Amino acid sequence: MTSVYAAAVAFIIALSAPVMAAEMVMFEQPGCAWCKRFNEEVAPAWPKTEQGQRAPLRRVNIHETLPDDLAGITVERFTPTFVLVDDGREIARLRGYPGDQFFWALVNEMLAKLDQR
């Protein structure tokens, strides 16, 4: 019984450990017209897509304090800027929102870099 108990405890501990995964960080700011357009054209669908499943969207206001886990990521004044981050490291960056037709193709190129690691 002891080994079963130890295995169960190890499993529970593994489940409670933080999981580092890829995420798409969107640097934005209030009043950004292109951010608004992204929010209308892409944001509602993002979590339902394969891309959104691989890299959930995380929003960061460029005028607020940068979260500690993004300390190594350069913040720009240009918004929106999309940064694909994995394990706290920048993998790829897209400056601006080029409209929904081009956005998905560019995001796919960014995500392909995850597979090359």
C-alpha positions in Angstrom: 0.0 0.0 0.0 2.9 2.4 0.7 4.0 2.5 -2.9 0.5 3.1 -4.1 0.2 6.0 -1.7 3.6 7.4 -2.7 2.6 7.2 -6.4 -0.7 9.0 -5.7 1.1 11.8 -3.8 3.7 12.2 -6.6 0.8 12.4 -9.1 -1.0 15.1 -7.1 2.2 17.1 -6.7 2.9 16.9 -10.5 -0.6 18.2 -11.2 -0.2 21.1 -8.9 3.2 22.3 -10.3 3.0 25.3 -12.6 3.0 24.4 -16.3 5.0 26.7 -18.6 3.4 26.8 -22.0 3.5 29.0 -25.0 1.3 32.1 -25.0 0.7 35.0 -27.4 1.3 38.2 -25.5 -0.6 41.2 -27.0 0.9 44.5 -25.9 -1.8 47.0 -26.1 -2.9 50.4 -24.9 -6.2 52.3 -24.4 -7.3 54.2 -27.5 -5.4 52.0 -29.9 -7.5 51.8 -33.1 -5.7 48.7 -34.4 -6.2 46.9 -31.1 -9.9 47.7 -31.3 -10.0 46.2 -34.8 -8.1 43.1 -33.7 -10.6 42.8 -30.8 -13.5 42.9 -33.3 -12.1 40.7 -36.0 -9.9 38.1 -34.3 -10.1 38.1 -30.5 -13.6 36.4 -30.2 -12.4 33.4 -32.3 -8.9 33.2 -30.9 -9.5 30.7 -28.0 -11.5 28.4 -30.3 -8.7 28.1 -32.9 -5.8 25.7 -33.1 -3.5 28.8 -32.8 -5.3 29.9 -29.7 -5.1 26.4 -28.1 -1.3 26.3 -28.7 -0.7 29.9 -27.5 -3.5 31.4 -25.4 -3.8 35.2 -25.7 -2.5 37.2 -22.9 -3.1 41.0 -22.9 -0.6 43.4 -21.4 -1.1 47.2 -21.2 2.1 48.9 -22.1 1.4 51.7 -19.6 1.2 49.3 -16.6 4.0 47.6 -14.8 5.3 44.6 -16.7 4.6 41.3 -15.0 7.7 39.7 -13.5 7.5 36.6 -15.8 7.8 38.9 -18.9 10.8 40.9 -17.6 13.0 39.7 -20.4 10.6 40.8 -23.1 11.1 44.2 -24.8 8.0 46.4 -24.7 7.5 48.8 -27.6 5.4 51.9 -27.9 3.8 50.5 -31.1 0.5 48.7 -30.4 -0.6 46.1 -30.9 2.5 44.1 -30.8 2.1 40.4 -30.5 5.0 38.4 -28.9 5.0 34.6 -28.9 6.5 33.6 -25.6 7.5 30.1 -24.5 9.0 29.3 -21.1 9.5 33.0 -20.5 11.5 33.5 -23.7 10.5 35.4 -26.9 10.1 33.1 -29.9 8.7 35.5 -32.5 7.2 39.0 -32.7 4.6 40.7 -34.9 4.4 44.5 -34.8 1.0 45.8 -35.7 -2.2 44.2 -36.8 -2.3 43.7 -40.6 -6.0 42.7 -40.8 -7.5 39.3 -40.3 -6.6 37.9 -43.7 -2.8 38.4 -43.2 -2.8 38.0 -39.4 -3.5 34.2 -39.4 -0.8 33.4 -41.9 1.7 35.5 -39.9 0.7 33.8 -36.6 1.1 30.4 -38.3 4.7 31.4 -39.2 5.3 32.4 -35.6 4.0 29.2 -34.2 6.1 27.2 -36.7 9.1 28.5 -34.8 7.9 26.6 -31.7 8.2 23.4 -33.7 11.8 24.2 -34.8 13.0 24.4 -31.2 
